Amino acid sequence: MALTQIDHVSDDEEMQECIDSCFECVQACEWCADESADDGEEMARCIRLCRDVADLAAMHARFMARDSGYRTDLAAITADACDECADECEQHDHEHCQVCADVLRDCAEICRNMATA
């Protein structure tokens, strides 16, 4: 069965965009956390937030794929976490932090739209 046959996702472009954005967020956050691991204690908050967001975004994508009734609540939580993590990443000059912050801002906006849909 192709993923395009999942009716509630394939019929909802906004949901598919949010799933894609969440998985992009997971990748950016995991990369940022990994790159930051060698940068010492000043990156500890960035690493923790990136890991939290990666887990939340992955869970949110899974909840959307299964059409969970909790997906709207999780969308709002994911958006808030993305914004907090982006605020932290933006404080660092590292390229991975800046890229991650951009991805996080996009994901936060898309998740927030899902939360209010």
C-alpha positions as CSV (number, residue, x, y, z in Angstrom):
1,M,0.0,0.0,0.0
2,A,1.5,3.3,-1.0
3,L,1.4,6.2,1.5
4,T,-0.7,8.2,-1.0
5,Q,-3.5,5.7,-0.2
6,I,-3.8,6.9,3.4
7,D,-7.1,8.8,2.8
8,H,-7.0,11.3,5.8
9,V,-3.4,12.4,4.8
10,S,-3.6,12.3,1.0
11,D,-6.8,14.3,1.1
12,D,-5.4,16.9,3.4
13,E,-2.6,18.9,1.9
14,E,-2.1,20.9,5.1
15,M,-1.7,17.7,7.2
16,Q,0.9,16.4,4.6
17,E,2.8,19.6,4.7
18,C,2.9,19.5,8.5
19,I,4.1,15.9,8.6
20,D,6.8,16.8,6.1
21,S,7.8,19.8,8.1
22,C,7.9,17.8,11.3
23,F,10.3,15.2,9.8
24,E,12.5,18.0,8.4
25,C,12.5,19.5,11.9
26,V,13.6,16.1,13.4
27,Q,16.5,16.0,11.0
28,A,17.6,19.6,11.7
29,C,17.3,19.2,15.4
30,E,19.2,15.9,15.5
31,W,22.0,17.4,13.3
32,C,22.2,20.5,15.5
33,A,22.3,18.5,18.7
34,D,25.0,16.3,17.4
35,E,27.1,19.1,16.1
36,S,26.7,21.0,19.4
37,A,27.8,18.0,21.5
38,D,31.5,18.9,21.1
39,D,31.1,22.6,21.8
40,G,31.0,22.4,25.6
41,E,28.7,23.3,28.4
42,E,27.4,26.6,26.8
43,M,25.5,24.4,24.3
44,A,23.8,22.2,26.8
45,R,20.4,24.0,26.7
46,C,20.5,24.0,22.8
47,I,21.2,20.3,22.8
48,R,18.4,19.5,25.3
49,L,15.8,21.6,23.5
50,C,16.8,20.2,20.1
51,R,16.4,16.6,21.4
52,D,13.0,17.5,23.0
53,V,11.7,19.1,19.8
54,A,13.0,16.2,17.6
55,D,11.0,13.8,19.8
56,L,7.9,16.0,19.9
57,A,7.9,16.6,16.1
58,A,8.4,12.9,15.4
59,M,5.5,12.0,17.7
60,H,3.3,14.7,16.2
61,A,3.9,13.3,12.7
62,R,3.0,9.8,13.9
63,F,-0.2,11.1,15.6
64,M,-1.2,12.8,12.3
65,A,-0.5,9.7,10.3
66,R,-2.8,7.7,12.6
67,D,-5.4,10.4,12.6
68,S,-5.2,10.7,16.4
69,G,-7.7,12.9,18.2
70,Y,-4.7,14.3,20.2
71,R,-3.0,15.6,17.0
72,T,-4.4,19.2,17.4
73,D,-3.2,19.5,21.0
74,L,0.2,18.1,20.1
75,A,0.4,20.5,17.2
76,A,0.2,23.4,19.6
77,I,2.8,21.9,22.0
78,T,5.1,21.2,19.1
79,A,4.8,24.8,17.8
80,D,5.6,26.2,21.2
81,A,8.6,23.9,21.6
82,C,9.9,24.8,18.2
83,D,9.7,28.5,19.0
84,E,11.6,28.1,22.3
85,C,14.3,26.0,20.6
86,A,14.6,28.5,17.7
87,D,15.0,31.3,20.2
88,E,17.9,29.3,21.7
89,C,19.5,28.3,18.4
90,E,19.4,31.9,17.2
91,Q,21.7,32.9,20.0
92,H,24.5,30.9,18.6
93,D,26.6,31.7,15.5
94,H,27.1,28.1,14.4
95,E,25.8,27.4,10.9
96,H,23.9,24.3,12.2
97,C,22.1,26.4,14.8
98,Q,21.1,29.0,12.3
99,V,19.8,26.4,9.8
100,C,18.0,24.6,12.7
101,A,16.4,27.9,13.8
102,D,15.0,28.6,10.3
103,V,13.6,25.1,10.0
104,L,12.1,25.4,13.5
105,R,10.4,28.7,12.7
106,D,8.8,27.2,9.6
107,C,7.7,24.1,11.5
108,A,6.2,26.2,14.4
109,E,4.1,28.2,11.9
110,I,2.8,25.1,10.1
111,C,2.1,23.3,13.4
112,R,0.3,26.4,14.8
113,N,-1.9,26.4,11.6
114,M,-2.7,22.7,12.3
115,A,-3.6,23.5,15.9
116,T,-6.1,26.1,14.9
117,A,-7.6,24.2,11.9
